[in-house]
Amino acid sequence: MFSTTRRTVSLWAPTMQHGAPPSALLVRALERVAPREDVRVSRVVVELLGPVPISDIEVRSWVDRPGANIELVVAELWARSPDRVDQNGVVREGVERAVARGTAWRMTTVDTSSESHQADASLKPLSEGTSHNWGEMWKSGYLDNIEIFALTELGGNGPGQVWARPTPALVLGEEMTPLERLFSIADIANGIGAKLDLNQWTFLNTDLTVHVFRVPEGEWVGISAETSTGPDGFAMSAGVLHDERGPIGRIAQTVLVRPRP
């Protein structure tokens, strides 16, 4: 059981977590379940099944599809829903439910260093970024606890590009693994690539899919992301993830777009 702090709070509501901390907690479980020295995670899908509350969180994980070379592992976050008052004024207690689910392919590793290749260009170095202030509209517990250096004007033409790193640990007293650190940041790609006016629109992502072709190194995560918005309330955020050596994978997110009341 894990206790949630206010450092996880989303900008969309003070009662829910930003998508990044739950994603990282799922990855922690996906890496640890039935651990093996000869495999690593190659792809993670996180489904946000509803608002992840600022409350105690239970983690459940299992091997869904075992295999000698390829295995599918699953993790879920469970939390108690808030009590509610029904139409007759009776208080109904909340129930335990899954609030987020992660699945990952773990595959055996072999040496392919002689054939290493990257399809995407590297980001400009961290030294060329400028410290980014999200502004009052973007203030939240989570965003106040990450460092961001912008390489482009966010919300302008072309992809948004940043370097970012979390300041607190994911779990108190633990050093984050490279993938935990990556997922502590990756979910902000939706905001980095957004073109919508936050005063007029909300744009919550309901999932994220991340493919990692190289294990990230170092503290900083680079993101180059852009969002395409359709005509009927949906958008897609897509981006490239980096460490300071270069690209390490790609991310895609489904985005629910709604006008503010």
Secondary structure in CASP SS format (residue, H / E / C, confidence):
PFRMAT SS
TARGET T0000
AUTHOR 0000-0000-0000
METHOD secondary structure of the structure
MODEL  1
M C 1.00
F E 1.00
S C 1.00
T C 1.00
T C 1.00
R H 1.00
R H 1.00
T H 1.00
V E 1.00
S C 1.00
L C 1.00
W C 1.00
A C 1.00
P C 1.00
T C 1.00
M E 1.00
Q E 1.00
H C 1.00
G C 1.00
A H 1.00
P H 1.00
P H 1.00
S H 1.00
A H 1.00
L H 1.00
L H 1.00
V H 1.00
R H 1.00
A H 1.00
L H 1.00
E H 1.00
R H 1.00
V C 1.00
A C 1.00
P C 1.00
R C 1.00
E C 1.00
D C 1.00
V E 1.00
R E 1.00
V E 1.00
S E 1.00
R E 1.00
V E 1.00
V E 1.00
V E 1.00
E E 1.00
L E 1.00
L C 1.00
G C 1.00
P C 1.00
V C 1.00
P E 1.00
I C 1.00
S C 1.00
D C 1.00
I E 1.00
E E 1.00
V E 1.00
R E 1.00
S E 1.00
W E 1.00
V E 1.00
D E 1.00
R E 1.00
P C 1.00
G C 1.00
A C 1.00
N C 1.00
I E 1.00
E E 1.00
L E 1.00
V E 1.00
V E 1.00
A E 1.00
E E 1.00
L E 1.00
W E 1.00
A E 1.00
R E 1.00
S C 1.00
P C 1.00
D C 1.00
R E 1.00
V E 1.00
D C 1.00
Q C 1.00
N C 1.00
G C 1.00
V C 1.00
V E 1.00
R E 1.00
E C 1.00
G C 1.00
V C 1.00
E E 1.00
R E 1.00
A E 1.00
V E 1.00
A E 1.00
R E 1.00
G E 1.00
T E 1.00
A E 1.00
W E 1.00
R E 1.00
M E 1.00
T E 1.00
T C 1.00
V C 1.00
D C 1.00
T C 1.00
S H 1.00
S H 1.00
E H 1.00
S C 1.00
H C 1.00
Q C 1.00
A C 1.00
D C 1.00
A C 1.00
S C 1.00
L C 1.00
K C 1.00
P C 1.00
L H 1.00
S H 1.00
E H 1.00
G C 1.00
T E 1.00
S E 1.00
H C 1.00
N C 1.00
W C 1.00
G C 1.00
E H 1.00
M H 1.00
W H 1.00
K C 1.00
S C 1.00
G C 1.00
Y C 1.00
L H 1.00
D H 1.00
N H 1.00
I E 1.00
E E 1.00
I E 1.00
F E 1.00
A E 1.00
L C 1.00
T C 1.00
E C 1.00
L C 1.00
G C 1.00
G C 1.00
N C 1.00
G C 1.00
P C 1.00
G E 1.00
Q E 1.00
V E 1.00
W E 1.00
A E 1.00
R E 1.00
P E 1.00
T C 1.00
P C 1.00
A C 1.00
L C 1.00
V C 1.00
L C 1.00
G C 1.00
E C 1.00
E C 1.00
M C 1.00
T C 1.00
P H 1.00
L H 1.00
E H 1.00
R H 1.00
L H 1.00
F H 1.00
S C 1.00
I C 1.00
A H 1.00
D H 1.00
I H 1.00
A H 1.00
N H 1.00
G H 1.00
I H 1.00
G C 1.00
A C 1.00
K C 1.00
L C 1.00
D C 1.00
L C 1.00
N C 1.00
Q C 1.00
W E 1.00
T E 1.00
F E 1.00
L E 1.00
N E 1.00
T C 1.00
D E 1.00
L E 1.00
T E 1.00
V E 1.00
H E 1.00
V E 1.00
F C 1.00
R C 1.00
V C 1.00
P C 1.00
E C 1.00
G C 1.00
E C 1.00
W C 1.00
V E 1.00
G E 1.00
I E 1.00
S E 1.00
A E 1.00
E E 1.00
T E 1.00
S E 1.00
T E 1.00
G C 1.00
P C 1.00
D C 1.00
G C 1.00
F E 1.00
A E 1.00
M E 1.00
S E 1.00
A E 1.00
G E 1.00
V E 1.00
L E 1.00
H E 1.00
D E 1.00
E C 1.00
R C 1.00
G E 1.00
P E 1.00
I E 1.00
G E 1.00
R E 1.00
I E 1.00
A E 1.00
Q E 1.00
T E 1.00
V E 1.00
L E 1.00
V E 1.00
R E 1.00
P E 1.00
R C 1.00
P C 1.00
END
